[in-house]
Amino acid sequence: MSLRTLNAKNATDLDKDLMSVGAFSLDQLMELAGLSVSQAVYKVHPPEKGQRVLVAVGPGNNGGDGLVAARHLWHYGYQPTIFYPKQSKNELYQRLSEQLKNLDVPFTDEFERALKETDHVVDSIFGFSFSGEVREPFAAVITALENTKVPVTAVDAPSSWSIEDGPPDSGPGAKFHPEYLISLTAPKPLVSHFKGRHFVGGRFLPPSVAEKYNLDIPNYKGVDQIVEVPAGENAKPQMFALVENKLVPTGTTLNCKGNHIDYHTPAPSIGMGAVLCVVITGGRLIEVSLLYSSTQRRPDGQAYTLTIDHCLRNVPRWIGTTPGIGGGNGDKEAWSFCAEEMPIAG
C-alpha cells in the first residue's frame, strides 16, 4: 500500500493538534522523533559498519530531533559528533545540548574536516517548515553533502528540498540525494523524488488524528518505532513503452524506417517490436497497457517519427509481445520476462 503524504501546512496543523487534543508536549514529540531517527540509523548503519556519526543540526525542531537522535546513538555504542553552528537560546534545545555534553559528545565548528573523519552523517538541518534560499553556513554544508561519499540519513526531508517539489533546480541541494530518509509522522510529498531507502517514524499518532488528516498508520513490528516503506511505494510512476525489445520512456521521439503503423492490431508494431506501455514504479513493473501513438508520415521509404504520447490504462495481464519475446494475451511467462529481463533503452 502506498502511504498518503502530508503537506507542509497540514504538518504544522497536525503538530498543533498533537500538542492540544493529543496532550503531547513538544519535548515528548521531539524525543519520539529522535528515537525514530536513531533506530533508522541503526537499521541502515549498525555500529559494526563504523561507529563515527556526524550529526548536522539546524536551528529549529528538525535540529532538536537530531540532538535527541545523537544521544540515543551514543547509548547504542556510536561515537557521535555534533555540528551545531546556530545554537538556539531556547531552554529545550539548551537542555538537549547539555545532555550530550554530559556524555562527553564533542561539538565541532569544522564541518568539512569532521565529514572526512566520519562513517555516517545525519542531516537534521531543515525540516518540513523550510522554504526559500539556503544561506550560510548551511549552504556550504549542503554542498559538501552533495559531494561526499559518506552515506547520509536525512531527517524528514533532505535539507534544501522543497517539501512539495523535492530538490531545487539549482544551487545548494540541487544534486543532493541522500541514501536514506526517515519521514516523521508521515511521508511528505517530496518522497516522490526520493530514490533511496525510506523509513517512516510516527508510532505515536492517534488514530483520530490520522483520520482527520487522511493518513495511513503503518504496520509497525514488535517494539520498532520505524517501518521501512518498500522501494517505490511513494515514487512517481515512470511510463515506458516496449519498442524493439527495449523499454523507452513515454515522450521519447523515435526515428523508424518505413511509413506505416498498423492501427488495426491490438498493439501497434514498429518493425519487429511491439509498442505497448508498462508502468514502472521504484524499479518494479506494476502495469502493462495498450499504447496510443502519433506519427508524422513521410514519403515511402523515408524515416518517420513516432512520438509516444500516452497509454490506455487498466488492461490487466495483457502483453502484446512480438516473435522472439514469446507470449501473447495473458501470458504470465511473458509478463515475468518483461519485468525482470527487458533492458532499458538509452
Disulfide bonds with the S-S distance in Angstrom:
none
